[in-house]
Amino acid sequence: MHLLFYLILYPLSLFPLTVLYGIGYIFYLCIYYLIGYRKNVTTKNLMKSFPDLDKKEIKSLRKSYYKHLSQIAAEMLKMLTMTRKHVLRRYVCENPELVNQYYEQGKSVILVSSHYNNWEWMILSLPMQYHHRAVGVGKANTNKSFEKLVNRARTRYGTQVVFADHVREIFQQFEQNNTPVAYMMLSDQSPNNVNKSYKTTFLNQPSAIIYGPEYFAKKYDIPVIYYEIIKERKGHYRIVNHLITDRPTETDHGEITEKYVRHLETTIRRAPAFWLWSHRRWKHKVELPQEN
């Protein structure tokens, strides 16, 4: 893996993005037409999420998704050598003041979103976008060598990456020391423990949603912000922050998570090709609670 990094990946990342997109297109042809990477999973997810679309429309959306995925792969490769100036020219926050006001108050924030558009550049640029200390929370990869190399790129400019099995200790450490932190939490994965998840309807399907952001927001009274990543054009993104609540302890159970899910659903419906459809997000059978 290290030889792959130093002999192939790192030298490739020095090329302009236009060249990497060309390589990415070849990658698209391979995974879509030759390998058929998770085509069945992607098709099933799209059909259930958009039951009103016919087969031709689903196929068109599926192709658009795989083309987008190939571009994300090229942009992830470029992360290895992107300068700060290059990052900030392509990844711009429209309203950072919504987050930074809490830093001035000495408060942390939980930035919640999903694997939509280029989430990796958000991890990379988090310390550049806001005044807070930057922490990215995610799931550990089963391939430890790959994980180590990816995290080397993610943490180049100061973001601290932590995984779910250590997240409690991280929150406790920073909140007890009154350190204002921007916790970036991607909450669209399939939860490890369905029984501890929040259950709701998402994209026309009964869904289990990770409850962690709401749990920590209420435990430590941390404002929660949904950040939306909008693709302006190839390789250029805009971050728009939406306040979910700055009084989490006053909300009802599930209220924060429900608002996040509705925000995300709106984002996906607006431009569906940019979400990560090839993951098995609905692998658990979910029964919604009965209404009284």
Sequence and secondary structure as in RCSB ss.txt:
>XXXX:A:sequence
MHLLFYLILYPLSLFPLTVLYGIGYIFYLCIYYLIGYRKNVTTKNLMKSFPDLDKKEIKSLRKSYYKHLSQIAAE
MLKMLTMTRKHVLRRYVCENPELVNQYYEQGKSVILVSSHYNNWEWMILSLPMQYHHRAVGVGKANTNKSFEKLV
NRARTRYGTQVVFADHVREIFQQFEQNNTPVAYMMLSDQSPNNVNKSYKTTFLNQPSAIIYGPEYFAKKYDIPVI
YYEIIKERKGHYRIVNHLITDRPTETDHGEITEKYVRHLETTIRRAPAFWLWSHRRWKHKVELPQEN
>XXXX:A:secstr
 HHHIIIIIHHHHTS HHHHHHHHHHHHHIIIIII TTHHHHHHHHHHH TTS HHHHHHHHHHHHHHHHHHHHH
HHHTTT  HHHHHHHEEES THHHHHHHHTT  EEEEE SBS HHHHHHHHHHH SSEEEEEE   S HHHHHHH
HHHHTTTS EEEEGGGHHHHHHHHHHTT  EEEEEE  S  S GGGSEEEEETTEEEEE  HHHHHHHHHT  EE
EEEEEEEETTEEEEEEEEEES GGGS TTHHHHHHHHHHHHHHHHSGGGB TTS TT S        
